[in-house]
Amino acid sequence: MAVFTEVGFDEADALVQRLGLGALEELRGIEGGIENTNYFATTAHGEFVLTLFERLGADQLPYYLCLMKHLASRGIPVPEPVADPAVAPPAGPMLSVAADAPCELLHRVAGKPAAVVQRLSGRSELAPTAAHAAQLGELLARMHLAGRDFARIQPNLRGLPWWNETAPVVLPHLDAAQADLLRSELAYQNHVAASSAWAALPRGPVHADLFRDNVMFATEGDAHAPRLTGVFDFYFAGTDSWLFDLAVCLNDWAIDLATGVHDAERADALLSAYQRVRPLHAAERALLPAMQRAAALRFWISRLWDFHLPREASMLTPHDPTHFERVLRERVARLSLSTTAPEPMVA
């Protein structure tokens, strides 16, 4: 959510008016994040977010935008993309739409592919309690079930193949102990991914980046009974195991940020709430420790990449990669995993 591409007021105004959102009143760059350019856009019809995609191509973006629209139609509180009324939506199943077909949810601004979505109400809770974690767990399970009939399929672009490709790029920037950890954990995750247990995990669309700053809660009401108002930033989503998505959440919502240490109370609240909606299979329970290590490895590698090979942007602040190094080390030490991935068990 840094600003890589400057957008002129007049160009943004022309877009929102074409989309039927009324005249643009204010355009303000959003600080934070590292992937896309984001602006808050206030119009005569309300608050929206304008996103310019800096790395993703027009062939990949319909997956994310159509997923958000699909989830919104199933009652999941996500920012619904705004369609261009001049572009007719495709007929027939979404899966059969050609990659180069026009997408009514995808626009173009400053020469970049772009989207306009509704701005969610509320604010992120950066110091969540067990009650916040429970709300997130329930919503995550509902989101997984709501995506079961989403027809498009696109791999998680930051999955295992990307880890294997990127690790050699970041290794020269590590000391000996860090390099040993990266190599050993990557070997372990390739071993897990070759197992029958991993192949049998339930799969579907996943958010894959559902950190506490991507979730909104109402600002009013009882602090002990928070109300989740929405989740956003689906631009790392993909088709992957639901267990990996759950592990990503546990590695952020149920740890101490300063140390990476596991927080049992928040973890139990999140997992219990999730399983009240979608109980985990026995094979998922067996592989959860491995997936928590996988999730920590994924974000350690991506943060190393962003930190040591940064792109220029007017509001760019790369995340500290040592945070997820600590999380990974804690997961490896605490969980004392076997070197052999378990075979699938009957749920």
C-alpha positions as CSV (number, residue, x, y, z in Angstrom):
1,M,0.0,0.0,0.0
2,A,2.9,2.3,-0.7
3,V,2.7,4.9,-3.5
4,F,4.8,3.7,-6.4
5,T,2.7,5.5,-9.1
6,E,1.5,9.0,-8.6
7,V,-2.1,9.5,-9.8
8,G,-3.4,12.8,-10.9
9,F,-6.7,14.1,-9.4
10,D,-8.3,14.7,-12.8
11,E,-7.5,11.1,-14.0
12,A,-9.0,9.6,-10.8
13,D,-12.0,11.9,-11.1
14,A,-12.7,10.7,-14.6
15,L,-12.5,7.1,-13.5
16,V,-14.9,7.4,-10.5
17,Q,-17.4,9.4,-12.6
18,R,-17.3,6.8,-15.3
19,L,-18.1,4.1,-12.7
20,G,-21.1,6.1,-11.5
21,L,-19.6,7.1,-8.2
22,G,-20.1,10.8,-8.5
23,A,-17.5,13.6,-8.5
24,L,-14.1,13.0,-6.8
25,E,-13.8,15.2,-3.7
26,E,-10.5,14.0,-2.2
27,L,-7.7,11.7,-3.2
28,R,-5.2,10.6,-0.5
29,G,-2.2,8.2,-0.8
30,I,-2.2,5.3,1.7
31,E,1.1,4.7,3.5
32,G,2.2,1.2,4.4
33,G,2.4,-2.1,2.6
34,I,4.9,-3.0,-0.2
35,E,3.0,-4.4,-3.2
36,N,0.5,-2.0,-4.8
37,T,-0.3,1.7,-5.0
38,N,-3.4,2.6,-2.9
39,Y,-5.4,5.8,-2.5
40,F,-8.4,6.6,-0.4
41,A,-10.9,8.2,-2.8
42,T,-13.8,10.3,-1.4
43,T,-16.6,10.9,-3.9
44,A,-20.1,12.3,-3.8
45,H,-21.3,8.7,-3.1
46,G,-19.0,7.7,-0.3
47,E,-15.6,6.3,0.5
48,F,-13.6,4.0,-1.8
49,V,-10.1,2.6,-2.3
50,L,-8.3,3.0,-5.6
51,T,-5.6,0.3,-6.1
52,L,-3.0,0.3,-8.9
53,F,-1.3,-3.0,-9.4
54,E,2.4,-2.8,-9.7
55,R,3.4,-6.4,-10.1
56,L,0.3,-8.4,-10.9
57,G,-0.8,-8.6,-14.5
58,A,-4.2,-8.2,-16.1
59,D,-4.3,-12.0,-16.7
60,Q,-4.1,-12.7,-12.9
61,L,-6.2,-9.9,-11.5
62,P,-9.7,-11.1,-12.5
63,Y,-9.2,-14.1,-10.0
64,Y,-8.8,-11.7,-7.1
65,L,-11.6,-9.3,-8.1
66,C,-14.1,-12.0,-9.0
67,L,-13.3,-13.8,-5.7
68,M,-14.1,-10.7,-3.8
69,K,-17.3,-10.2,-5.7
70,H,-18.2,-13.8,-5.1
71,L,-17.6,-13.7,-1.4
72,A,-19.5,-10.4,-1.1
73,S,-22.5,-12.1,-2.8
74,R,-22.3,-14.9,-0.1
75,G,-22.5,-12.4,2.7
76,I,-18.8,-12.3,3.6
77,P,-17.8,-8.7,4.6
78,V,-15.3,-7.9,2.0
79,P,-14.8,-4.7,-0.1
80,E,-16.9,-5.3,-3.3
81,P,-15.2,-4.2,-6.5
82,V,-17.0,-1.6,-8.6
83,A,-17.8,-2.6,-12.1
84,D,-17.5,-0.5,-15.2
85,P,-21.1,-0.2,-16.6
86,A,-19.6,0.1,-20.1
87,V,-18.1,-3.4,-20.0
88,A,-20.6,-6.2,-20.1
89,P,-19.9,-9.0,-17.6
90,P,-18.9,-12.4,-19.2
91,A,-21.7,-14.9,-19.8
92,G,-21.4,-18.5,-18.6
93,P,-19.2,-20.0,-15.9
94,M,-16.4,-17.8,-14.7
95,L,-13.9,-20.7,-15.3
96,S,-14.6,-20.7,-19.0
97,V,-13.8,-17.0,-19.5
98,A,-10.7,-16.4,-21.7
99,A,-7.8,-14.8,-19.8
100,D,-7.7,-11.9,-22.2
101,A,-11.5,-11.2,-22.1
102,P,-12.5,-7.8,-20.8
103,C,-13.2,-7.7,-17.1
104,E,-15.8,-5.2,-15.9
105,L,-14.1,-5.1,-12.5
106,L,-10.6,-4.2,-13.9
107,H,-9.8,-0.7,-15.0
108,R,-6.7,1.2,-16.1
109,V,-5.1,4.3,-14.4
110,A,-1.8,5.9,-15.1
111,G,-1.0,3.1,-17.5
112,K,-1.5,0.4,-14.8
113,P,-4.3,-2.1,-14.2
114,A,-6.5,-0.8,-11.4
115,A,-9.5,-1.5,-9.2
116,V,-11.9,0.5,-7.2
117,V,-13.5,-1.1,-4.1
118,Q,-15.7,0.0,-1.3
119,R,-13.9,1.2,1.8
120,L,-14.8,-0.8,4.9
121,S,-15.9,0.7,8.1
122,G,-14.1,0.3,11.4
123,R,-10.4,0.0,12.2
124,S,-7.8,-2.7,12.5
125,E,-7.0,-4.0,16.0
126,L,-3.2,-4.3,16.2
127,A,-3.3,-5.7,19.8
128,P,-6.0,-8.3,19.5
129,T,-7.5,-10.2,22.4
130,A,-8.8,-13.7,22.4
131,A,-12.2,-12.3,21.6
132,H,-10.8,-10.6,18.4
133,A,-9.1,-13.9,17.5
134,A,-12.3,-15.8,17.9
135,Q,-14.1,-13.4,15.6
136,L,-11.4,-13.9,13.0
137,G,-11.5,-17.7,13.3
138,E,-15.3,-17.8,12.7
139,L,-15.0,-15.5,9.7
140,L,-12.2,-17.4,8.2
141,A,-14.1,-20.7,8.3
142,R,-17.2,-19.0,6.8
143,M,-15.0,-17.5,4.0
144,H,-13.5,-20.9,3.2
145,L,-17.0,-22.5,2.9
146,A,-18.3,-19.6,0.9
147,G,-15.5,-20.1,-1.7
148,R,-16.2,-23.8,-2.3
149,D,-18.3,-23.0,-5.4
150,F,-16.0,-20.3,-6.8
151,A,-15.2,-21.6,-10.3
152,R,-11.9,-19.8,-11.1
153,I,-8.7,-21.6,-10.1
154,Q,-5.3,-19.8,-9.7
155,P,-2.3,-21.1,-7.8
156,N,-1.1,-19.3,-4.7
157,L,1.6,-17.2,-6.5
158,R,3.6,-17.0,-3.3
159,G,3.5,-20.8,-2.6
160,L,6.2,-23.4,-2.5
161,P,7.5,-23.0,-6.1
162,W,8.1,-19.3,-5.4
163,W,9.9,-20.1,-2.2
164,N,12.2,-22.4,-4.1
165,E,12.9,-19.8,-6.7
166,T,13.4,-16.9,-4.3
167,A,15.5,-18.6,-1.6
168,P,18.7,-18.6,-3.8
169,V,18.2,-14.9,-4.4
170,V,18.1,-13.9,-0.7
171,L,20.7,-16.5,0.6
172,P,23.7,-14.2,-0.2
173,H,22.3,-11.7,2.2
174,L,22.1,-14.1,5.2
175,D,24.7,-15.1,7.8
176,A,25.6,-18.7,8.2
177,A,23.0,-19.6,10.8
178,Q,20.2,-17.9,8.9
179,A,21.3,-19.6,5.7
180,D,21.3,-23.0,7.4
181,L,17.8,-22.4,8.8
182,L,16.5,-21.3,5.4
183,R,17.9,-24.3,3.6
184,S,16.8,-26.9,6.2
185,E,13.3,-25.5,6.4
186,L,12.9,-25.3,2.7
187,A,14.0,-29.0,2.4
188,Y,11.5,-29.9,5.1
189,Q,8.6,-28.1,3.4
190,N,9.4,-29.8,0.0
191,H,9.4,-33.1,1.9
192,V,6.0,-32.4,3.4
193,A,4.5,-31.2,0.1
194,A,5.5,-34.6,-1.5
195,S,3.5,-36.5,1.1
196,S,0.1,-38.1,0.6
197,A,-1.2,-36.3,3.7
198,W,-0.4,-32.9,2.2
199,A,-2.0,-33.9,-1.2
200,A,-5.2,-34.9,0.7
201,L,-5.7,-31.5,2.4
202,P,-9.0,-29.7,1.6
203,R,-8.4,-26.9,-0.8
204,G,-10.1,-23.8,-2.3
205,P,-9.7,-20.1,-2.5
206,V,-7.6,-18.7,0.4
207,H,-6.7,-15.2,1.5
208,A,-3.1,-16.1,2.3
209,D,-2.3,-12.8,3.9
210,L,-5.0,-12.3,6.6
211,F,-2.9,-10.4,9.2
212,R,-4.4,-8.2,11.9
213,D,-4.0,-5.1,9.8
214,N,-6.1,-6.6,7.0
215,V,-9.2,-7.0,9.3
216,M,-11.5,-4.3,10.5
217,F,-13.6,-4.1,13.7
218,A,-16.3,-1.7,14.7
219,T,-15.1,1.2,16.8
220,E,-18.1,1.3,19.1
221,G,-19.6,-1.2,21.5
222,D,-18.3,-3.5,24.2
223,A,-14.5,-4.0,24.0
224,H,-15.0,-7.6,25.4
225,A,-17.4,-8.4,22.5
226,P,-15.8,-7.0,19.4
227,R,-17.7,-7.0,16.1
228,L,-15.7,-7.8,12.9
229,T,-16.8,-5.5,10.1
230,G,-14.7,-6.7,7.2
231,V,-11.5,-8.2,5.7
232,F,-9.6,-6.8,2.8
233,D,-6.4,-7.0,0.6
234,F,-7.1,-10.2,-1.3
235,Y,-4.2,-9.6,-3.7
236,F,-2.1,-12.6,-2.4
237,A,-5.1,-14.9,-2.6
238,G,-5.0,-18.1,-4.5
239,T,-6.1,-21.7,-4.6
240,D,-4.4,-23.5,-1.8
241,S,-5.1,-25.6,1.3
242,W,-7.4,-24.0,3.8
243,L,-5.0,-25.3,6.5
244,F,-2.2,-23.0,5.2
245,D,-4.6,-20.0,5.4
246,L,-5.4,-20.9,9.0
247,A,-1.7,-21.3,9.8
248,V,-1.0,-17.8,8.4
249,C,-3.6,-16.4,10.8
250,L,-2.3,-18.3,13.8
251,N,1.2,-17.0,13.1
252,D,0.0,-13.4,13.4
253,W,-3.1,-13.3,15.6
254,A,-1.8,-15.8,18.2
255,I,1.8,-14.7,18.8
256,D,3.6,-12.1,20.8
257,L,4.9,-9.6,18.2
258,A,8.0,-8.7,20.1
259,T,9.3,-12.3,20.5
260,G,7.3,-14.5,18.1
261,V,6.2,-16.6,21.0
262,H,3.0,-18.6,20.8
263,D,0.0,-17.2,22.6
264,A,-2.1,-20.2,23.7
265,E,-5.2,-18.3,24.8
266,R,-5.6,-16.5,21.4
267,A,-4.7,-19.6,19.5
268,D,-7.3,-21.7,21.3
269,A,-9.9,-19.0,20.8
270,L,-9.2,-18.8,17.0
271,L,-9.1,-22.5,16.4
272,S,-12.2,-23.3,18.5
273,A,-14.2,-20.6,16.7
274,Y,-13.0,-21.9,13.3
275,Q,-13.9,-25.5,14.1
276,R,-17.4,-24.5,15.3
277,V,-18.0,-23.6,11.7
278,R,-15.7,-26.1,9.9
279,P,-14.2,-28.9,12.0
280,L,-10.7,-29.8,10.9
281,H,-10.1,-33.3,9.5
282,A,-7.7,-35.5,11.5
283,A,-5.1,-35.1,8.7
284,E,-5.4,-31.4,9.0
285,R,-4.8,-31.5,12.8
286,A,-1.7,-33.7,12.2
287,L,-0.3,-31.3,9.6
288,L,-1.1,-28.0,11.3
289,P,2.4,-27.7,13.0
290,A,4.0,-28.2,9.6
291,M,1.8,-25.6,8.0
292,Q,2.6,-23.1,10.7
293,R,6.3,-23.6,9.9
294,A,5.4,-23.2,6.2
295,A,3.5,-20.0,6.8
296,A,6.4,-18.5,8.8
297,L,8.9,-19.5,6.1
298,R,6.8,-17.9,3.3
299,F,6.7,-14.5,5.0
300,W,10.4,-14.7,6.1
301,I,11.4,-15.2,2.5
302,S,9.1,-12.5,1.1
303,R,10.3,-10.0,3.7
304,L,13.9,-10.8,3.0
305,W,13.3,-10.3,-0.6
306,D,11.5,-6.9,-0.1
307,F,14.1,-5.8,2.4
308,H,17.3,-6.6,0.5
309,L,15.9,-6.0,-3.0
310,P,13.5,-3.1,-2.5
311,R,11.7,-1.1,-5.1
312,E,11.5,2.7,-5.1
313,A,8.3,4.3,-3.9
314,S,7.4,7.6,-2.3
315,M,5.9,6.0,0.8
316,L,7.6,2.6,1.1
317,T,8.6,1.1,4.4
318,P,9.7,-2.6,4.1
319,H,8.8,-4.9,6.9
320,D,11.5,-6.3,9.2
321,P,12.4,-9.8,8.0
322,T,13.8,-10.8,11.4
323,H,10.3,-10.9,12.8
324,F,9.4,-14.0,10.9
325,E,12.8,-15.5,11.4
326,R,11.9,-15.4,15.1
327,V,8.5,-16.9,14.4
328,L,10.0,-19.7,12.4
329,R,12.6,-20.6,14.9
330,E,10.0,-20.6,17.7
331,R,7.7,-22.9,15.6
332,V,10.6,-25.3,14.9
333,A,11.7,-25.4,18.6
334,R,8.3,-25.5,20.2
335,L,6.6,-28.0,18.0
336,S,9.4,-30.6,17.9
337,L,8.2,-32.0,14.6
338,S,9.2,-35.4,13.2
339,T,11.3,-35.3,10.1
340,T,8.7,-37.6,8.4
341,A,5.4,-36.1,7.2
342,P,2.5,-38.1,8.6
343,E,0.3,-40.2,6.4
344,P,-3.3,-39.0,6.0
345,M,-5.7,-40.2,8.7
346,V,-9.4,-40.7,8.5
347,A,-11.4,-37.7,9.8
